Amino acid sequence: MNPLIDSLPQDLSKEEIERYSRHLILPEVGLEGQRRLRNASILLIGAGGLGSPLAMYLSAAGIGKLGIVDSDVVDASNLQRQVIHHSEDVGKPKIHSARRNIKGINPHVEVETYDTYLSSANALELIRPYDLVIDGTDNFPTRYCVNDACVLLGKPNIYGSIFRFEGQASVFWAEHGPCYRCLYPEPPAPGLVPSCAEGGVLGILPGIIGCIQATEAIKLVLGQGDALLGRLLLFDALRMEFRELKLRKDPKCPVCGENPTLTELIDYEQFCGIPQAKAAEAQGDHITAEQLRDELAAGIQLTLLDVREPYEWEIGQLPDSLEMPLGDVPGRFDELNPEDAIVVYCRSGMRSRNAQLFLQDQGFKRVRNLSGGILDWAAKIDASIPRY
C-alpha cells in the first residue's frame, strides 16, 4: 500500500524523538513514518463516542493536524462513552473539551474546530483541505453527505458505526474500492433504525470501533499493512467475535460508478426522508407534553401506551400507563380498544411513532404520538422522572 502522505525531510526535535520513541523503533514506522504522521491532516466528523478515542489516539500518535466538526454540547448521558469529555464539561460545546484534552495529550498537534453541522452547504469546503476523513457520526444524512463529498474530492473515508453491542468499520475510497453507497444504496426509512440514544450502546464499544478507525487512518498515512478497503469488519461484543464481509464496487453506483449521475452534493435530509416524516407528524396525529398534561388535568379519558422496554419502564413512566414494548404490539394490540383515545409514548418519540402507524393500519382512529417522548415530559412537566 502506497503511503498517503509524503515524508518531508525536517528532523524531529529531541522532545518528539522521546515522545514517539516506541514508534521510531518499529521498522514499519521509524523516523520517516513519524514524519509522515506529523505531516498528515485528518478531519474528524463528530466529537462523540467514536470521535473521542479517535481524537485521543491520533493526537497521541503524532498526527500533525486534527480538524473536528461538531455543533453539539456535552450532555451527562454522553459521559458513559464519550471519554474525551468530563463531568465539568456538561452543557459546554464538545469541540472545546475535545481541543483542551487533545492539547493536554500532545501540545504538538494543531487543532482546528468547527462548531457547525456538516451538510451539503459546507462539506466540500470543510473536507477539501484535509488528507483523509473519519466518519464518527450517528445519523444517515451526514453519513451519505460525508461519503459523497469524499468521492467527489477523491478523499479516503474511514467509516465506523455502533449500536448496542455491535459495531462495524470499513475504509471507503472510490479510487481504490467501493464507497458507502455501494454498500447501502438507499437509506432506511426514518425511525426504522433506532439511534444509540433510542436503542442504547455499550459504553466501551465506541472505544473498540474508534480505535479500529484510528488504526486504519495511521496505516493509510504510513502506507503499511492491508487497509479495510473492500472489506466490512463486523464486531459483536457479546460474543467477542469479529467477522468480515467482502465488498464490491457497484458499477451502477450513482456517485462512484462507471456513469455517475450524482456529480454534486444534494439535500441529504430530503434524500433520507426526514422532511416527509416531520410533515406526517405535523398532520395532527401527535400531542405535545403540555397538551397531554392539560387533557389529563381536564379529566379526558386517555389510554397511555408505553412501548419502551421493561428496563426503561423501571427508570420512570407516566402515571397509569399500559406497558407494551414495541416488539410485542403486533401480538398484543387486541388488548386495546380501537374506539379509545390512545396516546403512545417511548423515550423520544421514534418507536412510539412506529407503534402509532401500526395501530392506525389496524383500524385505530384515535391514536396520537407523544412528541419528544417521556424525555420531553420529564423536561417540561415532571422533573422527578430521570432523563436517560
C-alpha positions as CSV (number, residue, x, y, z in Angstrom):
1,M,0.0,0.0,0.0
2,N,1.5,3.4,-1.0
3,P,1.7,5.9,1.8
4,L,-1.0,8.6,1.7
5,I,1.5,11.3,2.9
6,D,4.9,12.2,1.7
7,S,7.8,12.2,4.2
8,L,9.3,15.7,4.4
9,P,12.9,16.0,5.4
10,Q,12.5,18.0,8.6
11,D,14.1,16.4,11.6
12,L,12.1,15.6,14.7
13,S,13.0,17.5,17.8
14,K,14.7,15.8,20.8
15,E,11.3,16.0,22.7
16,E,9.5,14.4,19.7
17,I,12.0,11.6,19.5
18,E,11.5,10.9,23.2
19,R,7.7,11.1,22.9
20,Y,7.4,8.9,19.8
21,S,10.3,6.5,20.7
22,R,8.1,3.4,20.7
23,H,7.0,4.3,17.2
24,L,10.5,5.0,16.0
25,I,11.8,1.6,16.9
26,L,9.2,0.0,14.7
27,P,10.7,-0.8,11.3
28,E,7.3,0.0,9.7
29,V,7.3,3.5,11.2
30,G,10.7,4.8,12.0
31,L,11.7,8.4,11.5
32,E,10.3,8.6,8.0
33,G,6.9,7.2,9.1
34,Q,6.8,9.6,12.1
35,R,7.4,12.5,9.8
36,R,4.5,11.3,7.6
37,L,2.3,11.3,10.7
38,R,3.4,14.8,11.6
39,N,2.7,16.0,8.0
40,A,-0.8,14.4,7.9
41,S,-4.1,16.2,8.4
42,I,-7.3,14.4,9.4
43,L,-10.8,15.6,9.7
44,L,-13.0,14.0,12.4
45,I,-16.7,14.3,11.8
46,G,-18.1,14.2,15.3
47,A,-16.6,14.5,18.8
48,G,-18.8,11.9,20.4
49,G,-18.5,8.2,21.1
50,L,-16.3,7.4,18.1
51,G,-14.7,10.8,17.9
52,S,-13.4,10.6,21.5
53,P,-10.9,7.6,21.0
54,L,-10.1,8.8,17.5
55,A,-9.1,12.3,18.7
56,M,-7.1,11.0,21.7
57,Y,-5.2,8.2,19.9
58,L,-4.5,10.1,16.8
59,S,-3.1,13.1,18.7
60,A,-1.0,10.7,20.9
61,A,0.3,9.1,17.7
62,G,1.6,12.5,16.4
63,I,-0.9,13.4,13.6
64,G,0.1,16.9,12.7
65,K,-3.3,18.5,12.3
66,L,-6.7,17.3,13.5
67,G,-9.9,19.0,12.5
68,I,-13.1,18.4,14.4
69,V,-16.6,19.1,13.2
70,D,-19.3,19.1,15.9
71,S,-22.0,21.5,16.9
72,D,-23.3,19.7,20.0
73,V,-22.8,20.3,23.7
74,V,-21.8,17.8,26.3
75,D,-24.8,16.0,28.0
76,A,-24.5,14.0,31.1
77,S,-25.6,10.9,29.2
78,N,-22.6,11.3,26.9
79,L,-20.1,10.7,29.7
80,Q,-20.7,6.9,29.8
81,R,-18.8,6.5,26.4
82,Q,-17.5,9.9,25.1
83,V,-14.4,9.8,27.2
84,I,-12.7,12.9,25.9
85,H,-15.4,14.9,27.8
86,H,-15.5,15.2,31.6
87,S,-18.2,16.0,34.2
88,E,-17.3,19.7,34.3
89,D,-17.9,19.9,30.6
90,V,-21.6,19.2,30.7
91,G,-23.5,22.0,29.0
92,K,-20.4,23.2,27.1
93,P,-19.6,22.7,23.4
94,K,-17.9,19.4,22.7
95,I,-15.3,21.0,20.5
96,H,-14.0,23.0,23.5
97,S,-13.4,20.0,25.7
98,A,-12.0,18.0,22.8
99,R,-9.5,20.7,22.0
100,R,-8.4,21.0,25.6
101,N,-7.8,17.3,26.1
102,I,-6.1,16.9,22.7
103,K,-3.6,19.6,23.6
104,G,-3.2,18.0,27.0
105,I,-2.2,14.7,25.4
106,N,0.0,16.3,22.7
107,P,0.8,20.0,22.5
108,H,2.5,19.5,19.1
109,V,-0.9,18.8,17.4
110,E,-2.6,21.6,15.5
111,V,-6.3,21.5,16.3
112,E,-8.9,23.2,14.1
113,T,-12.5,23.1,15.4
114,Y,-15.7,23.8,13.5
115,D,-18.8,24.5,15.6
116,T,-21.2,23.5,12.9
117,Y,-23.3,20.7,11.5
118,L,-21.8,19.2,8.4
119,S,-24.2,19.5,5.4
120,S,-24.2,19.8,1.6
121,A,-23.7,23.6,2.1
122,N,-20.3,23.3,3.8
123,A,-19.0,19.7,3.4
124,L,-16.7,20.3,0.4
125,E,-15.2,23.4,2.0
126,L,-14.6,21.6,5.3
127,I,-13.2,18.4,3.8
128,R,-11.1,19.7,0.9
129,P,-8.0,20.9,3.0
130,Y,-7.6,17.5,4.8
131,D,-5.8,14.4,3.6
132,L,-8.5,12.0,4.9
133,V,-11.8,12.0,6.7
134,I,-13.0,9.8,9.6
135,D,-16.8,9.4,10.0
136,G,-17.8,9.3,13.6
137,T,-21.4,10.4,13.0
138,D,-24.7,8.7,14.2
139,N,-27.2,9.7,11.5
140,F,-27.8,8.8,7.9
141,P,-28.0,12.2,6.3
142,T,-24.5,13.1,7.5
143,R,-23.1,9.7,6.5
144,Y,-24.3,10.0,2.9
145,C,-23.1,13.6,2.8
146,V,-19.6,12.6,4.1
147,N,-19.4,9.7,1.6
148,D,-20.4,11.8,-1.5
149,A,-18.1,14.7,-0.6
150,C,-15.2,12.3,-0.2
151,V,-15.9,10.6,-3.5
152,L,-16.2,14.0,-5.3
153,L,-12.9,15.2,-3.7
154,G,-11.0,11.9,-4.0
155,K,-10.5,11.5,-0.2
156,P,-10.4,8.3,1.8
157,N,-13.4,8.0,4.2
158,I,-12.9,5.8,7.2
159,Y,-16.3,4.6,8.3
160,G,-17.5,3.3,11.7
161,S,-20.9,2.8,13.3
162,I,-22.1,1.4,16.6
163,F,-25.3,0.2,18.1
164,R,-26.0,-1.6,21.4
165,F,-23.3,-4.4,21.5
166,E,-22.3,-4.3,17.8
167,G,-20.1,-2.2,15.6
168,Q,-18.7,-2.1,12.1
169,A,-15.9,-0.4,10.3
170,S,-14.5,-0.1,6.8
171,V,-12.5,2.2,4.5
172,F,-14.3,3.7,1.6
173,W,-12.0,5.2,-1.1
174,A,-13.6,5.4,-4.5
175,E,-10.3,5.5,-6.3
176,H,-9.4,2.1,-4.8
177,G,-12.6,0.3,-4.0
178,P,-16.3,0.8,-3.1
179,C,-17.9,3.7,-1.4
180,Y,-20.6,3.8,1.3
181,R,-23.4,3.9,-1.3
182,C,-22.1,0.7,-2.9
183,L,-22.8,-1.0,0.5
184,Y,-26.0,0.9,1.3
185,P,-27.5,2.4,-1.9
186,E,-30.6,3.7,-0.1
187,P,-31.1,4.9,3.5
188,P,-33.6,3.1,5.8
189,A,-37.0,4.7,6.4
190,P,-36.9,7.4,9.1
191,G,-37.3,5.8,12.5
192,L,-36.7,2.3,11.3
193,V,-33.2,2.1,12.7
194,P,-33.0,3.4,16.3
195,S,-30.2,5.7,17.2
196,C,-27.9,4.9,20.1
197,A,-30.0,7.4,22.1
198,E,-33.0,5.3,21.4
199,G,-31.6,1.8,21.5
200,G,-28.6,2.2,23.8
201,V,-24.9,1.4,23.3
202,L,-22.3,-0.4,25.5
203,G,-20.0,2.4,26.6
204,I,-16.8,0.5,25.7
205,L,-18.0,-0.3,22.2
206,P,-17.1,3.1,20.6
207,G,-13.6,2.8,22.1
208,I,-13.1,-0.5,20.2
209,I,-14.5,0.7,16.9
210,G,-12.9,4.1,17.2
211,C,-9.5,2.5,17.8
212,I,-10.0,0.4,14.7
213,Q,-10.8,3.5,12.7
214,A,-7.7,5.2,14.1
215,T,-5.5,2.2,13.2
216,E,-6.8,2.3,9.6
217,A,-6.0,6.0,9.4
218,I,-2.4,5.6,10.6
219,K,-1.9,2.6,8.2
220,L,-3.1,4.8,5.3
221,V,-0.7,7.6,6.3
222,L,2.2,5.2,6.7
223,G,1.4,3.1,3.7
224,Q,1.7,-0.1,5.8
225,G,-0.5,-3.2,6.1
226,D,-3.7,-4.0,4.3
227,A,-6.5,-1.4,4.7
228,L,-10.1,-2.3,5.1
229,L,-10.7,-1.4,1.5
230,G,-13.4,-3.6,0.1
231,R,-14.0,-5.2,3.5
232,L,-16.6,-4.6,6.2
233,L,-15.4,-5.6,9.6
234,L,-18.3,-6.6,12.0
235,F,-17.8,-6.8,15.7
236,D,-20.1,-8.5,18.3
237,A,-19.1,-7.6,21.8
238,L,-21.4,-10.1,23.5
239,R,-19.8,-13.0,21.5
240,M,-16.4,-11.3,21.4
241,E,-16.4,-12.1,17.7
242,F,-15.1,-10.4,14.6
243,R,-16.4,-11.3,11.2
244,E,-15.6,-9.9,7.8
245,L,-17.7,-9.3,4.7
246,K,-16.2,-8.7,1.2
247,L,-17.5,-5.6,-0.5
248,R,-17.6,-4.9,-4.2
249,K,-17.7,-1.7,-6.1
250,D,-21.1,-1.2,-7.7
251,P,-20.6,-0.2,-11.3
252,K,-24.1,1.4,-11.2
253,C,-23.4,3.4,-8.1
254,P,-24.7,6.9,-8.7
255,V,-21.7,8.6,-7.2
256,C,-18.7,6.3,-7.8
257,G,-19.9,4.0,-10.6
258,E,-19.0,3.9,-14.2
259,N,-21.5,6.5,-15.2
260,P,-22.2,8.6,-12.1
261,T,-25.3,10.6,-12.0
262,L,-24.6,12.4,-8.8
263,T,-22.0,15.0,-9.5
264,E,-22.7,17.5,-6.7
265,L,-24.0,17.3,-3.2
266,I,-27.7,17.1,-2.6
267,D,-30.2,17.7,0.2
268,Y,-29.4,14.8,2.4
269,E,-32.3,15.2,4.8
270,Q,-34.7,15.1,1.8
271,F,-32.8,12.1,0.5
272,C,-33.3,10.3,3.8
273,G,-37.0,11.2,4.0
274,I,-36.7,13.4,7.1
275,P,-38.9,16.3,5.9
276,Q,-41.7,13.8,4.9
277,A,-41.5,12.2,8.4
278,K,-41.8,15.6,10.0
279,A,-44.7,16.6,7.8
280,A,-46.5,13.4,8.7
281,E,-46.1,14.2,12.4
282,A,-47.5,17.7,11.8
283,Q,-50.7,16.5,10.4
284,G,-52.5,16.4,13.8
285,D,-51.7,12.9,14.9
286,H,-49.3,13.9,17.6
287,I,-49.6,15.6,21.0
288,T,-47.1,17.7,23.0
289,A,-46.2,17.2,26.6
290,E,-48.1,20.4,27.5
291,Q,-51.2,19.3,25.7
292,L,-51.2,15.9,27.3
293,R,-50.8,17.5,30.7
294,D,-53.8,19.7,30.1
295,E,-56.0,16.9,28.8
296,L,-55.2,14.7,31.8
297,A,-55.9,17.6,34.1
298,A,-59.3,18.2,32.4
299,G,-60.2,14.5,33.1
300,I,-60.2,13.4,29.5
301,Q,-60.1,9.6,29.3
302,L,-56.9,8.5,27.6
303,T,-55.1,5.2,27.3
304,L,-51.4,5.9,27.8
305,L,-49.4,3.2,25.9
306,D,-45.7,2.9,26.8
307,V,-43.9,1.0,24.1
308,R,-40.4,1.1,25.8
309,E,-38.6,-2.0,27.1
310,P,-39.2,-3.2,30.7
311,Y,-35.8,-2.0,31.9
312,E,-36.7,1.5,30.6
313,W,-40.1,1.3,32.4
314,E,-38.2,0.8,35.7
315,I,-36.4,4.1,35.2
316,G,-39.7,6.0,35.2
317,Q,-43.1,6.2,33.5
318,L,-46.2,8.3,33.0
319,P,-48.9,7.5,35.6
320,D,-51.5,4.8,34.8
321,S,-49.7,3.7,31.6
322,L,-50.0,0.4,29.9
323,E,-46.7,-1.3,29.3
324,M,-46.4,-2.9,25.9
325,P,-42.9,-3.0,24.3
326,L,-42.9,-2.1,20.6
327,G,-41.9,-5.7,19.6
328,D,-45.0,-7.0,21.5
329,V,-47.5,-4.6,19.9
330,P,-48.3,-6.8,16.8
331,G,-49.2,-9.7,19.1
332,R,-51.0,-7.8,21.8
333,F,-52.8,-4.9,20.1
334,D,-56.1,-6.7,20.7
335,E,-55.8,-5.8,24.3
336,L,-56.6,-2.2,23.2
337,N,-60.0,-0.8,22.4
338,P,-60.0,0.7,18.8
339,E,-62.6,3.3,20.0
340,D,-60.4,4.6,22.8
341,A,-58.3,7.7,22.6
342,I,-54.8,6.4,22.8
343,V,-51.5,8.3,23.4
344,V,-48.4,6.2,22.6
345,Y,-45.1,7.2,24.0
346,C,-41.5,6.0,24.2
347,R,-38.2,7.6,25.1
348,S,-38.1,10.3,22.5
349,G,-40.9,9.6,20.0
350,M,-39.4,7.4,17.4
351,R,-40.6,3.9,18.5
352,S,-43.9,5.3,19.5
353,R,-44.4,6.7,16.0
354,N,-43.9,3.2,14.6
355,A,-46.4,1.8,17.0
356,Q,-48.8,4.5,16.1
357,L,-48.5,3.8,12.4
358,F,-49.1,0.1,13.1
359,L,-52.2,0.7,15.2
360,Q,-53.6,3.0,12.5
361,D,-53.1,0.3,9.9
362,Q,-55.2,-2.0,12.2
363,G,-58.1,0.5,12.2
364,F,-57.4,2.5,15.3
365,K,-58.7,6.0,14.5
366,R,-57.8,8.0,17.7
367,V,-54.1,7.3,18.2
368,R,-51.6,10.1,18.9
369,N,-47.9,10.1,19.4
370,L,-46.3,12.0,22.3
371,S,-43.8,14.3,20.6
372,G,-40.4,14.1,22.3
373,G,-41.5,11.1,24.3
374,I,-41.0,10.8,28.0
375,L,-37.8,12.9,27.8
376,D,-39.9,15.9,26.8
377,W,-42.4,15.1,29.6
378,A,-39.6,15.0,32.1
379,A,-38.1,18.2,30.9
380,K,-41.3,20.2,30.8
381,I,-43.8,18.6,33.1
382,D,-42.4,16.2,35.7
383,A,-38.8,16.8,36.6
384,S,-38.9,13.9,39.1
385,I,-38.7,11.4,36.1
386,P,-35.0,10.8,35.3
387,R,-33.8,11.7,31.8
388,Y,-31.7,8.9,30.3
